[in-house]
Amino acid sequence: MHLSETKQKVVRNLFWAVTGKVVTLLGSLLVGIFVARYLGPEQYGLMNYVVSFVALFQVFASFGLDNIEIREESKCKGTGEKGRVPGVEANTILGTAFGLRLIFAGITMLLVILTAWLFEADTFTKWMITLYSLSMIMNTFGVIRNYFTSIVWNEYIVKTEISRTIIGALIKVVLLLLHAPLAWFIAATLFDTILIAGGYLLSYRKQIASPRLWTFDLPTAKYLIKESFPLLLSGAAVVVYQKIDQVMIGNMIDKANVGYFSVASAFVHVLMFVPITITDTYMPIIAKAWNTDKEMYKTQNQKFMNFTVWCTMLCAVLVSLLSYPLIRYTYGEQFLAAVPILQVLAFKVVSVAFSSVAGKMIVVEGLQKWTIIRDFVGCVVCVLLNYLLLPHYGVIAAAWIAIVSNLAAGYFSSIFIPAYRHTFVCQTKCLLWGWRDMLCSIFKYK
């Protein structure tokens, strides 16, 4: 009741963001459990293989524009108030970003299809990858999500995503009742992207203005490409070391092990909403602090990192300890091979939190041109270790490598990049003493 207007806005939007993520992730997890139990490890693994294959290319479709869009749109004045049309500057950024993403999505979709038909042996897998690649076109409407995020107005994003979750879940339940084949479930996953794109578009038209006001501007396009290109390269590396594991497991072991790894990953994705949602919501605020008060920015950012990382540590420990009953009483006995994977992979969320806050600092401070180095390190570590260890130690090696590659990219690589050494110091302080801030926040102990 005594919070400032800015803090009230942060809390309100954080509430909506968390609510939306909880509903979306838990809904997806619940439906995923039923789908996995119905399809079994091998077919469920194949479905996740298709999704992961396309996801490897998604970063080229978005061209690393997301954080740059949010940063630039948060600087625009006179936007975000109900009933007001965004200014010319905001409409130019939106229109230009949308145009660029549409072009890149079309090119990338063709690249995905060509790669699948050249290198995949199974014809059914080729067709499923071709079908799901259409999701790249739908994902271009993510520019609307970025705009709502930039003005710290998450309510309408959340309502859209909750609606998508409910409708998508109902469709998959109907498919289960009809005993539909695997292809229909992949098509339903594609339809989820169509639902979310339509929801974003309706929310924007109702709450902001007509997308027809967007304009494409060539100088703005050149600026956005220049600013986002380093993030494209680093984003490509990130996607590789975040998604390549399931593709490598499918090619080097078998699709059933992809299913086991996907089951463990499903719980980890639920956990990851904590650091990702908090950092996404907080980014526009720290961006403004960086532009107004550098000392306050440093202090608040350190506290923010401490609390986020150590809260996720507690969550990871809890999930790791409860991994057997979590899988036994959800996915069933046929997926018990995923238990040791989840016991390890749960701690991936800590490494994600550790690097996520530092990543936001880098974008806010305009230092993103060096991110390719840190993420390239993570990419090399991930691919090399998976190639060397998967044949000898099996899928459990992929769980350990997922954590190591995140730390290599988001923490240790900063030692060798002078511009990022202050983030390394910040992270080290968090690692050593950050638990005290978490305890202070929870127990109000000083």
N, C-alpha and C positions, 0 to 999 in steps of 0.2 A: 504493500500500500504506500510505502515511502520511497519507491524506486523512481528514478528520473524517467522522463518520457522515452529517452533512448533505450534505457534498460527494460522498461515495460514492453517496448516494441520487440526487443530481443527475446524476452521471456515468452511473450505471446506467440511469436513466430517459431521459437524453439519448441513450444508446446505442440503447435500444429505440425511441425516437421517430424517430431518424435511420434506423435499420434499416427500420422500417415505412414511412417516407416514401420511402426509396430504392426499396424493393420495389414499393410502390404506384405511384409516379410512373413508374418505368422500365417496370413492367408495363403501365400505362395507355398510356405512350408507344409501346411496342412494338406493342400491339394497335391503337392509334390509327393507326400507320403502315400496317398492313395494311388497316384499314378505309378509310383515306383513299385509298390506292392503288386499292382496289376501287371505291369510290364515285365518285372523281374530285372535282375542285375544287368543282363546282356543288352536287352532292348532299351532299358533306361539309360545305360551307359552310352548306347549309340545315339540316343536323343541328345544327351549332353555333349557328346562328341561333335554333333552337327552344330549346336549352339556355340560351342567353344571355337570351332573352326571359323565360323563367320565373325565371332567376336575378335579374333586375331586381326582382322582387317578393319574393324569399326573405327579405330582411331584415325585412319586415313580419310574416312568419310566425314568425321567431325573436324579434322585438320587441327586438332588441339585448340580450337577456338573457345571452348567453354569458359575457362577462367578469365581469358582476355575479354570476352563479352561482358561478363559480370563486373570485372574491374572498370571497364570503360563506361558501362551503363550506370554504375553506382556514382560516377562523377557527374552525370547529367542532372541538371536542376529542373524543378517543376514537373517531376514525374512521380507516379505512385499514389497520388491522391485520388480518391474515388470520384469517378465521373469526369476526370480531367484527361484530355488527350495528351500523350507524351509529346515532348518538344521535337522540333525538327531533328536535332542531334540524335535523340534516342531512336526515332523512326529510321534514320539513316543507318545507324548501327544494326538495328534489327533487320532491316531489309537487305543490307549488304551481307550480313552474316548468314541469313537464310539463303540468299542466292549462292554464296560460296559453298555452303554445306550441300545444297542440292546438286551442284555441279560435281563436287568431290564424291558425293554418295553414288551418283550414276557411274562415275569412272571406277570407283572401288567395287561396286556390285559386279561389273563386268570382269574385273580382275579376280574376284572370288570365284565366279562361275568358271572362268578359264582355268584357274589353278585346280579346282576340284576335278574338272573333266580331264586334265592332263595327268594328275598324280594319284587320284583315288581309283582303286581297283574295282570296288563294288558299285554297280550301277545304281542301286537303290540309294546308297549314300550320296552319290553325285546329284541325283534328283532332289533329295531332301536339302542338301546344301544350297542348290539353286533356288528352291522354294523359299527357304528361310533368309536368303540374301536380300529379299525384298524389304526386310525390316530396316535396312539402311536408309531407304527413302523415307520411311515413316519417322525415323529418328531425327530427321532434319528439323522437325517441329520442336525439338529440344531448345531452340532459340527462345521460345516463349517461356519455358521453365526458367531459363537463365535470367530472363528479364524480371520475372516475379521474384527470383532470388536476389537480384541486384537491388530491388527496392524494399527488401526484407518484408515480403508480403506472401507468406507461404500458404495461407489458408486455402486459396483457390487451387494451387498445385495439389495440395493434400486431398481435397475433395475429388479432384479428377482422378488421382491415383487410387483412392479408395474405391471409387466407382468402377475403375478398370479392374481392380482386384476381384470385386464381387461378381461382376459380369463374366470375367475370364474364368473364375472358379466354377460358376454355374455351368458354363459351356463344357469344361473338362469333366464335371460330374455327369453331365448328360452323355458325354462320350464313353465314360466308364460304364454307365448303365446300358449303353448300346453295344458294349464290348467292341469298340472301334479299334482298328489296327493302329500301329505306331505312326503312320503317316498323318493321320488325323490329329494326333496330339502335337506333332510338329507344326501343322497348319494352325492349330489353336494357339500355340505359342507365338506364331507370326501375327495372328489376329489381335493378340494383346497389344502389340505395338501400334496397330491401327486404332484400337480403342483409345490408347493414351494420347496419340497424335490428335485425334478428333476432340478429346476432352480438353487438351491444352488450347486448341483453336477456339472452342466455344467459350472457355473461361476468359480468354483474351478479348474476344468480341464483346462479351457481356460486361466485363469489369473495366476494360481499358479503352479500346477503340477498334476500328476495323483494320485488319492487316493490309488493306488496300492503301493505307497511308504510308506503308513502308516504301522506302526508296533505295535503289541500288546506286552506290556512288563509287566510282573507280578509285579515286585517291584513298577513300576509306578502306576499300578492299585491299589495296596495296599495303596500307598501314596495318590492317588486321592480319594479313598474311605474314608480313615481316615480324610482327610481335608474337604471333602464334607458332611460327615455324620451329623455333627451338622447342616449344611444348609439343609440337607434332612429333618431332624426333624422339623426345624423351617419352612421350605418351606411347609411341610405338614400342619402345623398349619396355615400358611398364606393362603394356598389354601382353607382350611376349612372356615376361616372367610371371605374370598373373594367370595367364590362360594356356600357355604352351604345355603345361604339365599334363592336362587332360588329353591333349592331342598326342603328346609323346607316349603317354600310358597306353592310349588306344593303338598306336602304331608299333610300340616296342613290347607290349605285354598282350593285352586283349581288351575288348569292350566291356567285359564284366568288371574288370578292375577299375575302369572309368566310372562304372556305376557305383562301386564302393567309395571311390574318392569323391564322387559327386554328392553322395549321401552325407559324408562328413563335411563337405564344403557347404552344404545347405544350412547346417547349424552355425557354421562360421559366418556365413553371410548375414544371418540374423544378428549375430554379435556385432558385426562390423558397422551396423547402423549407428552405434553409439558414437564412435569417433568421427565417422564421415558426416553424419547429420549435424553434429555440434560444430565441426570445423566449417562446413558449408554455410551454416547459419551465421557463424561468427565472422566470416571473411569480410563482408561489407563494413562491419564495425571496426575491425582492426585496420582496414584500408583507410578509413577516415582518420583513425588515431595516428597512423603513420604520416599523414599529410598535415596534422595539426600539432601533435605533441609526441616527439620521438621517445622521450623518457617514459612517459605513461605507456606508450606502445610496448616498450621492452619489458616493463614490469608486469603489465597485464597479460602479455603474451606468454611469459614464463609461468605465471600462475595458471593460465589456461592450459598450457601443455602439461604441467604437472598433474592437474586434476583429471584431464582426459586420459592420459596414459595409465595412471594408476587405477582409475576406475575400470578401465578395460582389462587390466591385469587381474583384478578380483573376479570379473566376469569370466575370464579365460580359465582361471583355476577352478571355478565352480563347474563349468561345462566339462572340463577335463575329468574331474572326479566323478561326474554323473554320466559319462559317455556311454557306459554299458546300458543302464536303464533307459537312457534317451533313445538309443537305437533299437534296443530289444522291444520296447513297448510302443514304438512308432512304426519304423520300417519293417520290423519283424525279424525272425531268425535267419531268413535268407540273406540279410544284410549285416550279420554280426561281424563279418570280416572288416567292416568299416570302423569298429570300436577302437582298435589301436591307432588307426589313422586320425580319428577325432581327438583322441587323447593328446596327440602331438599338435595337430593342425589348429586346435583351439587357441594356441598361443600366437598364431599368425595375426590375430586381431590386435595384439599388443604392438607388433612390429608395424602394422598398418597405422595405428594411432601415432606411433613414434615418428614415422616419416610424413604422415599427412599434415600435421601442424607445421612442420618445417617446410613442407612443400607450399603451403599457403603463405608463409613468411616470404619465401623466395619470390612468389608472384607479386605480392603486395609491394615488395621492395624493388620490383623491376629487375630482378637478377635471373630471370628465367633462361637467358641465353646459355647458361652453363648446365642446365638440368640434363641435357643430353649425356653429359659425362657420367653423372651419378646414376642415371637410369640405364645407360649402356653397361655400366659395371654390373648392375643387378641382372640385366638380360644375359650377359656372358656367363655370370656365375650360375644362373638358373639352367640355361641350356647345357652348359658344360657338365655340371654336376649330375643333371638328369641323364645325360648321355652316358656318363661313366658309371653311375650308381644304380640306375633302374634295372639293368640286366642282372645285377648281383644281389641287390637287397629288396627288389620289388617295390610295390606301391608305397610302402611306409617311408622309403627314401624321399619320395616326392613331397611328403608332408614336412619333413625336416628341411628340405631344400627351399620350400615356399617361404619358410621363416628366415632362413639364412640369406636368401636373395633379396628379401625386403630390407633386412638390416644392412646388407652390403650396399644397396642403392641409397637408402634413406638416411644412413647414419655414417658408416665407416668411410664411404667415398668422400664425405665432406672434409675429411682430414687433408685430402690432396687437392682440394679446390679452395684457393685463398678466399674467394668471395663468399664461401659458405661456411667458413670456420666458425663464425659466430653462431650459426645454427647448431654446429657440433657441440659447442660449449653449452648452449642452451639445453640440448638434449642430454648431455652428460650430467648437468645439474639436475635435470628431471630424473634421470636414472638413479642418482645417488641420494637426492634429498626430496624428490617430488612427492613421496608418500606423505610427508608432513603436511603439505598443502591439502592433500585429500582428506587426511584425518581432521585437519582444522575445519574444513568445509562440512564434514559429516558430523563431528562431535563438538564443533565450535571450541576446539581446544587451542590454546596459544601458549 
